[in-house]
């Protein structure tokens, strides 16, 4: 019985742990004159990874390549 109670406590504690983090989106691209640039954006607040991925992909402008990191 103690094992079941301990397991229940662990599962409840894990459910309160947040999967949200502050993510950074790094976008690189090339200007029309051939020079390259890098822009770094932050979510600023803790969000779920799926939200951050969507947000980062929406930051793409033109020839940019954006990658998400923690």
N, C-alpha and C positions, 0 to 999 in steps of 0.2 A: 504494500500500500504506500509506503514511503517513497518508493521509486516512481510510482505513478504521480504522486503529489509533486515530487521534485521535477519530473518531466513537464507537468502542467505549468509549474512556476517558470521554468525555463522558456517554454513556448510563449507564455504570456509576456514575459520580459522581452523576448525577441520580436514580438508583434509591436511593441512600443518603440523599438529601434527604428530610426528613420533611414530610408534609402535615398534621401535627398542630399545633394551636395552642390557646392558652387562649381560650375563648369566654366571652362575657357574654350573659346572657339578661335582658332588661328587660321586666318585666310591669307593665301599668297596668290599673287598674280603678276602680270606684266603690263606695263603701260604701253601705249602705241609706239613710243619712241624706243622701246626695247629694255628700259630699266625695270627692275623687279621691285616689288614692295611686299610688306607683310603687315597685316592688321590683326590686332588681338582684341577680342571682345570677351567680356565676362557676363555671366548671367546675373551677377550682383547679389542674387538671393539663392537660397537652396531650392533646387528643383529636382525632379526625377530625371533619370537619364533619357527616357523617351522624349520628354519635353525639351531637354537640352539639345538632343539630336535634331529635332524638328526646327528648333530655334536657330541652330547653327547652319543647317542646310538652307534656311530662308535668308541667311546673310550673304549668300553667293551673289555676286554681281558680275556679269560678263564672263571673263575668263578666269575667275578666281577658283581656287581649290581650297575648301575649308575642312579642317579636321577638329574634332572635339577632344578635349583632354580635361583631366581633373585639375 
